[in-house]
């Protein structure tokens, strides 16, 4: 059973951490109240069904004021953390396949309804944002991306993902486009190793096109990849690279939203050093929200490090990831969207 907690007036800090089970323990509640923490990411182990997750979100939001942000990977296919009591979405590659058969406009229409339904379900239970959409290109190389990618055609990926995001936004759910500048051209899984993409910037430009579309569509957040692109920055993977985050993403591409690091506990992030060094490297490169997942000791180290050094919180920036009131989805519209997604599966 969930337990009550008195809210404290705190700023949102730059860390997003996780919990071990269906409800936070007293020790975890105390961790979530630390000033360095700004959000909680939910995994499958935290999700029994929609009703339980709704109660969990209510409890997490009650811990702090302003409330902690709650995010989840709810892409569809093999990356859908909450599965019971909500729609089971297919992998996003189905949208690209529909574009091949029915044309781009039909796929965009389906994508918009997908976004509306996804957002309606998640906002009803209290989730603020999903780490969606994945706009990596399907180059037939990366197994960890695979059918999470919408398509190989960058114009199609950008157009379809932008409509999916618009559907999410219209229903009040925030989104995160990933994995900048593109994870589709490397075989290694950054959870287990540091992938290396040796292409020059001119070749990577194709992978950047969907991100340009997402920026134009006003996506509030972008997540960089733990991949090394030595032709652009020979020393740091994108998530720790000021050349990528400040030079390309913010400078050349004009992104002004939230930069969300990928998980700093992943092997691809270890190149920066221990957890304190990873936190420093990500922030120095320009990241606003830092994920530390599946590593309680690492989360404590990150919290202690930030609070000992007199951290600057990102309250104003991170507010862009708070869930909003959306346009209601009527019962007939919801039923239609569910039929479309079921047929798409």
Secondary structure, DSSP 8 states (H G I E B T S, - for coil): -------EE----SEEE--SSSS--HHHHHHHTSTTEEEEEE-GGG-S-HHHHHHHHHHHHHTEES--EEEE-EEETTEES--TTS-----THHHHHHHHHH-HHHHHHHHHHHHHHHHHHHHHHT--EE---B-----S--TTTGGGS--S-HHHHHHHHHHHHHHHHHTT-EEEEEEET-STT--S-TTTS-EE----HHHHHHHHHHHHHHHHTT-SEEEE-SEE-TTT-SSS-GGG-HIIIIIIIIIIT---SEEE---TTSGGGGGG-SHHHHHHHHHHHT-SBEE--S-HHHHHHHHHHHHHTT----HHHHGGGS--------HHHHHHHHHHHHHH-
